[in-house]
Amino acid sequence: MQERPGADRLDRFAENPRRALWLLAMPILIGMSIQTLYMIVDMFFVGRVSPEALTALAFNMPLVFLAMGVTFGLGTGITAVIAQAIGARDRVRADRAAEHSVLIGALVAALTTGSALVFGIPLLHALGVPAELVPQAWSYFRVLACGYPFMILAVFFRSILSGEGNVKTPVIVQGAATVLNIALDPLFIFTFGMGVAGAALATIVSQAAAALVFVYLLFVAKLSYVRFDLANFRYDSAIIRSICVIGLPASLSFLVMSLGGGVLNRILVEHTPDAVAALQIGSRLDHVVILPQVAIASGLVTLVGMFYGARRGDLLREIVRYAMVRTILLSVAIAAAFYVLAPALVAFFTDSPGIHTLGVDYLRVVVFAYPFIGVSILTGRSLQGLGRGSPELWLSLLRVILISAPLAWAATFWLRGPVQWVWYSSLIGTVISASIALAWLAAGLREAIARVGRGESPLGTPAGSGELSVDSAAEAPEPA
């Protein structure tokens, strides 16, 4: 039987883990950079419609973050399970995990779209959207919700490929879709006069194109290591459970952060609507530092999953430590640059003096959280690669629900402090949760290394039962 694409990828990664991390992270970073450019351009165009349009877009972000957060959380579970299976030389399990991922994606797409269309307006009211902005906010969200199936399935297909260590293909596809999105933005927003709804439609069209390309690559051209045999699909609750044990806590952590974003918007409205717009600008700039953190973490979850599946405790410790140190150094460098350049960066997005002042204040507080954000992201992804999804959820609850939101609420409604106190609340929550995250990661790594040292399999099979090499697995007969 012809060898599957990428059959030797595990051996190459194990030979040089540090190089493997950057081989995985750099394409992701390029793709995310293009995506961040799109977000900036999107906000630039919407901001030129009117300040109210920009604020309406800002109020939508918690809802968009919620829907895609659930998707990305489950996608992380898919990546980790497939990576562990490939690391354990279990080709059949990798194939089954990919097939079940499509099932999960279809269910999530249907539930998310239906819920968004039914409960969208009540949710916007609950987030504190002023009555005069509800029509614009709903025009964006309603259109975007109709495209959720394409967006969700595209993310799941990317997660499948990432699990087998193929990040270049998803980045090329998603990068092309993002360029298409940028090109369509001014056409729909201004030429067709659709305003904020045009920005949403441009996103739908580009993501639909990406999803269709993934379908062709995976199901028609068969350019992936995993194989799909949906005609003979057999439901396996154990695989669903493995994905959900990792992915659901990650999804719920996104839910927590989305709720926190909604609460934050409500609090900021009590100060001034300009503060909501300033937060939107600051959050987009935050992506410049968060995207390399997430890129490194995304490469890390694949390597941790593979090395854990292969029972290589030595490589686990090495790659996690290396990734953490590099992420912290990079975050400090970007934070220093942003602190100095804050006035010029914010001025690119707005000519409103009020929004500009608040945006600069935001950046010059939040930049101190950047290294701690990186620690938290890498900790969560490392533990997910080890099959542990709950720590990220508990850390998100601690940071958002128990620390940041209560502090911001108290600063605004009890102490009647300035809006800058809200920014400090976020900083405090991030520092505390990151400190606890480091301790949790150290304990998780010790436990995982001890387990593989005893010869236990992360997949629950006896040690040695999955020693079939990836190369020979590619030549093994298909199961009946």
C-alpha positions in Angstrom: 0.0 0.0 0.0 1.3 3.4 -0.8 2.8 5.3 2.1 0.6 8.0 3.6 1.7 11.6 3.4 3.7 12.6 6.4 4.3 9.1 7.7 7.8 9.9 8.9 6.9 13.2 10.6 7.0 11.8 14.2 10.5 10.5 13.8 11.7 13.8 12.4 10.1 15.7 15.2 11.7 13.5 17.9 15.2 13.8 16.2 15.2 17.6 16.7 12.3 18.8 19.0 13.4 22.5 19.1 13.6 22.7 15.3 10.2 20.9 15.1 8.6 23.5 17.4 9.6 26.3 15.1 8.6 24.3 12.0 5.2 24.0 13.5 4.9 27.4 15.0 6.2 29.6 12.2 3.6 28.7 9.6 0.9 29.2 12.3 2.4 32.5 13.1 2.4 33.6 9.5 -1.2 32.6 9.2 -2.3 34.3 12.4 -0.4 37.4 11.3 -2.4 37.5 8.2 -5.6 37.0 10.3 -4.6 39.8 12.7 -3.9 42.1 9.7 -7.5 41.2 8.6 -8.9 42.1 12.0 -7.0 45.4 11.9 -8.1 46.2 8.4 -11.7 45.1 9.2 -11.8 47.5 12.2 -10.2 50.2 10.1 -13.0 50.0 7.5 -15.8 49.7 10.0 -14.3 52.7 11.9 -14.6 54.8 8.8 -18.3 54.1 8.6 -18.9 55.8 11.9 -17.8 55.7 15.6 -21.1 54.1 16.4 -20.4 51.3 13.9 -17.1 50.6 15.6 -18.7 50.4 19.0 -21.4 48.1 17.6 -18.7 45.8 16.3 -17.0 45.9 19.7 -20.2 44.8 21.5 -20.4 41.8 19.1 -16.9 40.5 20.0 -17.9 38.6 23.2 -20.6 36.7 21.2 -18.2 35.9 18.4 -15.5 34.9 20.8 -18.0 32.6 22.6 -19.0 30.7 19.4 -15.5 30.4 18.0 -14.1 29.7 21.5 -16.2 26.6 21.8 -15.0 25.6 18.4 -11.3 26.2 19.1 -11.5 24.4 22.4 -12.9 21.3 20.9 -10.4 21.7 18.1 -7.6 21.5 20.6 -9.0 18.2 21.9 -9.0 16.9 18.4 -5.4 17.9 17.8 -4.2 16.4 21.1 -6.0 13.1 20.6 -4.8 12.6 17.0 -1.2 13.7 18.0 -1.2 11.1 20.9 -2.5 8.4 18.6 0.2 9.1 16.0 2.9 9.2 18.8 1.7 5.8 20.0 1.9 4.5 16.4 -1.9 3.8 16.4 -3.0 4.7 12.9 -6.4 3.3 13.3 -7.2 5.4 16.3 -6.0 8.5 14.5 -8.3 7.8 11.6 -11.3 7.2 13.9 -10.6 10.4 15.8 -10.6 12.4 12.6 -13.9 10.8 11.5 -15.5 11.6 14.9 -14.2 15.1 14.6 -16.4 15.7 11.5 -19.4 14.4 13.5 -18.7 16.8 16.4 -18.2 19.7 14.0 -21.6 19.2 12.3 -23.3 19.1 15.7 -21.6 22.1 17.0 -22.3 24.1 13.8 -26.0 23.3 14.0 -26.3 24.2 17.6 -24.3 27.4 17.4 -26.1 28.8 14.4 -29.5 28.0 15.7 -28.8 29.4 19.1 -27.3 32.6 17.7 -30.3 33.3 15.4 -32.9 32.6 18.1 -31.2 34.3 21.1 -29.0 36.9 19.4 -31.0 40.0 20.2 -31.6 39.1 23.9 -27.9 38.4 24.2 -27.0 41.8 22.8 -29.4 43.5 25.3 -27.9 41.4 28.1 -24.4 42.6 27.1 -25.6 46.2 27.7 -25.7 47.3 24.0 -27.3 50.8 24.0 -30.8 50.8 22.3 -29.6 53.0 19.5 -26.8 50.6 18.6 -28.8 47.3 18.7 -29.8 47.5 15.0 -26.2 47.8 13.8 -24.9 45.2 16.3 -27.7 42.8 15.3 -27.1 43.4 11.5 -23.5 42.2 12.0 -24.2 39.2 14.3 -27.2 37.9 12.3 -25.2 37.7 9.0 -22.2 36.2 10.7 -24.2 33.6 12.5 -25.4 32.2 9.2 -21.8 31.5 8.3 -20.9 29.7 11.5 -21.1 26.2 9.9 -18.3 27.1 7.4 -16.2 28.7 10.1 -16.6 25.8 12.5 -15.9 23.1 10.0 -12.9 24.9 8.7 -11.4 25.1 12.3 -12.0 21.4 12.8 -10.3 20.4 9.5 -7.4 22.6 10.6 -7.3 20.8 13.9 -7.1 17.4 12.3 -4.2 18.4 10.1 -2.4 20.1 13.1 -2.8 16.9 15.1 -0.7 15.0 12.5 1.9 17.8 12.4 0.8 19.3 9.1 0.4 23.1 9.8 1.6 24.4 6.4 -1.5 23.3 4.5 -4.0 24.9 7.0 -2.0 28.1 7.0 -1.9 28.4 3.2 -5.7 27.7 2.9 -6.6 30.0 5.8 -4.2 32.7 4.6 -5.7 32.7 1.2 -9.2 33.0 2.7 -8.1 35.9 4.9 -6.6 37.8 1.9 -10.0 37.2 0.1 -11.8 38.6 3.2 -9.6 41.7 3.2 -10.4 42.3 -0.5 -14.1 41.8 0.0 -14.4 44.1 3.0 -14.5 47.5 1.2 -16.6 46.0 -1.6 -19.4 44.9 0.8 -19.0 47.7 3.4 -18.8 50.7 1.1 -19.5 49.8 -2.6 -22.7 47.8 -1.7 -23.5 50.1 1.2 -24.0 47.3 3.7 -22.0 48.8 6.6 -21.1 46.5 9.4 -23.2 43.7 7.9 -20.9 43.9 4.9 -18.0 43.1 7.1 -19.8 40.0 8.4 -20.7 38.8 4.8 -17.1 39.2 3.7 -16.1 36.9 6.5 -18.7 34.3 5.6 -17.8 34.2 1.9 -14.1 33.7 2.7 -14.6 31.0 5.3 -17.0 29.1 3.1 -14.2 29.1 0.4 -11.7 27.8 3.0 -14.1 25.0 4.2 -14.7 23.8 0.6 -10.9 23.7 -0.1 -10.4 21.6 3.1 -13.1 19.2 2.0 -11.4 18.7 -1.3 -7.9 18.2 0.2 -9.1 15.8 2.9 -11.8 13.8 1.2 -11.0 14.0 -2.6 -7.3 14.5 -3.0 -6.5 12.6 0.3 -3.4 14.7 1.1 -3.5 14.0 4.8 -2.0 11.2 6.9 -5.4 10.4 8.5 -8.0 8.7 6.3 -11.8 9.1 6.2 -14.1 6.2 5.6 -17.4 7.8 6.5 -19.4 5.2 4.5 -18.3 2.6 7.1 -18.3 5.0 10.1 -18.8 3.3 13.5 -19.6 5.4 16.5 -17.0 5.1 19.3 -18.0 6.7 22.6 -14.4 6.3 23.9 -13.0 8.5 21.2 -15.7 11.1 21.7 -14.9 11.0 25.4 -11.2 11.5 24.8 -11.8 14.5 22.6 -14.3 16.1 25.0 -12.2 15.5 28.2 -9.6 17.8 26.6 -11.8 20.0 24.4 -14.8 20.7 26.6 -12.9 22.3 29.4 -11.1 24.4 26.9 -14.4 25.4 25.3 -15.8 26.3 28.7 -12.8 28.4 29.4 -13.5 30.4 26.3 -17.1 30.7 27.5 -15.8 32.1 30.8 -13.6 34.6 29.0 -16.5 35.5 26.7 -18.7 36.2 29.7 -15.9 38.1 31.2 -15.7 40.2 28.1 -19.4 40.9 28.2 -19.2 41.9 31.9 -16.3 44.1 31.1 -18.3 45.9 28.4 -21.1 46.5 30.8 -18.7 48.0 33.3 -17.0 50.2 30.7 -20.4 51.6 29.5 -20.9 52.9 33.0 -17.8 55.1 32.5 -18.3 56.0 28.8 -19.1 54.2 25.5 -15.7 55.5 24.3 -14.1 53.0 26.8 -15.7 50.1 24.9 -14.2 51.3 21.6 -10.8 51.8 23.3 -10.9 48.3 24.6 -11.7 47.0 21.1 -8.7 48.9 19.7 -6.4 47.7 22.6 -7.6 44.1 22.2 -6.8 44.1 18.5 -3.3 45.3 19.3 -3.0 42.7 22.0 -3.2 40.1 19.2 0.2 41.2 18.0 1.8 39.6 21.1 -0.8 36.9 21.7 -0.5 35.5 18.2 3.2 34.4 18.5 2.3 33.0 22.0 -0.6 31.0 20.5 1.5 29.9 17.5 4.2 28.5 19.8 1.5 26.9 22.0 -0.2 25.4 19.0 3.0 23.8 17.9 3.7 22.7 21.5 0.4 20.8 21.9 1.1 18.7 18.9 4.7 17.9 20.1 3.6 17.2 23.6 0.8 14.9 22.4 3.1 13.0 20.1 6.0 12.7 22.6 3.6 11.7 25.4 2.0 9.1 23.1 5.5 7.8 22.2 6.4 7.7 26.0 9.4 10.1 25.6 9.5 11.8 29.0 12.9 13.3 28.2 11.5 15.2 25.2 8.5 16.4 27.1 10.5 18.2 29.7 12.9 19.6 27.1 10.4 21.1 24.7 8.1 22.6 27.3 11.0 24.4 29.1 12.4 25.6 25.8 9.0 26.9 24.6 8.3 28.7 27.9 11.6 30.6 28.0 11.4 31.7 24.4 7.8 32.9 24.8 8.5 35.0 27.9 11.5 36.7 26.2 9.5 37.5 23.1 6.6 38.9 25.2 8.8 41.2 27.2 10.3 42.6 24.0 6.9 43.3 22.4 5.6 44.8 25.7 8.4 47.3 25.9 7.9 48.4 22.3 4.1 48.8 22.8 4.6 50.9 25.9 6.8 53.4 24.0 4.7 53.4 20.8 1.2 53.3 22.4 0.1 56.8 21.3 1.1 56.2 17.6 -0.5 52.7 17.6 -3.8 53.8 18.9 -3.9 56.9 16.7 -3.9 54.6 13.6 -7.4 53.4 14.5 -9.2 56.5 15.7 -9.2 60.3 15.5 -11.4 60.7 18.5 -9.4 62.3 21.4 -11.4 60.5 24.0 -11.0 57.1 22.6 -7.3 57.8 21.9 -6.6 58.7 25.5 -8.4 55.7 26.9 -6.7 53.4 24.4 -3.2 54.6 25.3 -4.0 54.2 29.0 -5.2 50.6 28.4 -2.0 49.6 26.5 0.4 51.1 29.1 -1.2 49.0 31.8 -1.9 45.7 30.0 1.5 45.4 28.4 2.8 44.3 31.8 0.5 41.3 31.6 1.9 40.1 28.3 4.6 37.7 29.7 2.1 36.2 32.1 -0.5 35.7 29.3 2.1 33.7 27.5 2.8 31.5 30.5 -0.9 30.8 30.9 -1.4 30.0 27.2 1.6 27.6 27.1 0.6 25.9 30.3 -2.9 25.2 29.1 -1.8 23.8 25.8 1.0 21.7 27.4 -1.5 20.1 29.8 -4.0 19.6 26.9 -1.3 17.7 25.0 -1.0 15.5 28.1 -4.7 14.8 28.0 -5.6 17.2 30.8 -8.1 19.8 29.8 -9.6 20.9 33.2 -6.6 23.1 34.4 -7.2 25.7 31.7 -10.9 26.0 32.8 -10.1 26.4 36.5 -7.4 29.0 35.7 -9.9 30.9 33.5 -12.5 30.8 36.3 -9.9 32.1 38.8 -8.6 34.9 36.6 -11.9 36.2 35.2 -14.7 35.3 37.6 -13.0 35.3 40.9 -10.4 38.1 40.4 -10.6 40.4 37.4 -14.4 40.9 37.1 -15.1 41.4 40.8 -12.2 43.8 41.1 -13.4 45.8 38.0 -16.9 45.8 39.3 -15.9 47.0 42.8 -13.6 49.7 41.3 -16.4 51.1 39.2 -19.6 50.7 41.3 -18.3 50.8 44.9 -15.2 52.9 44.8 -16.2 55.0 41.8 -12.7 54.9 40.5 -11.5 55.9 37.0 -11.6 53.5 34.1 -7.9 52.8 34.4 -8.8 50.7 37.5 -10.6 48.3 35.2 -7.3 47.8 33.3 -5.4 47.1 36.5 -8.0 44.5 37.5 -7.3 42.6 34.4 -3.5 42.8 35.1 -3.9 41.5 38.6 -6.0 38.6 37.6 -3.5 37.6 34.9 -0.5 37.7 37.1 -2.1 35.6 39.9 -3.5 32.9 37.5 -0.2 32.6 35.6 1.7 32.0 38.9 -0.7 29.2 39.8 -0.5 27.9 36.2 3.3 27.4 36.4 2.9 25.3 39.6 0.2 23.2 37.9 2.3 22.6 34.8 5.3 21.5 36.9 3.1 18.9 38.7 1.5 17.7 35.5 4.8 17.2 33.8 6.2 15.3 36.8 3.1 13.0 36.8 3.3 12.4 33.0 7.0 11.7 33.0 6.6 9.3 35.9 3.8 7.5 34.1 5.7 7.0 30.9 8.7 6.0 32.9 6.6 3.1 34.3 5.8 2.0 30.8 2.1 3.1 30.9 0.5 4.1 27.7 -1.4 7.5 27.5 -4.0 5.8 25.4 -4.8 3.2 28.0 -3.3 0.3 26.1 -0.5 -1.9 27.4 3.0 -0.7 26.8 4.3 -2.1 23.6 0.9 -2.7 22.0 1.3 0.3 19.8 5.0 0.0 18.8 4.1 -0.3 15.1 6.1 2.3 13.4 4.4 5.1 11.5 6.0 3.9 8.3 4.9 0.3 8.7 1.5 1.4 9.8 1.1 3.1 6.5 1.6 -0.3 4.9 -0.6 -2.3 7.2 -4.0 -3.5 5.8 -7.1 -1.5 6.5 -9.2 -2.9 9.3 -12.3 -4.9 8.3 
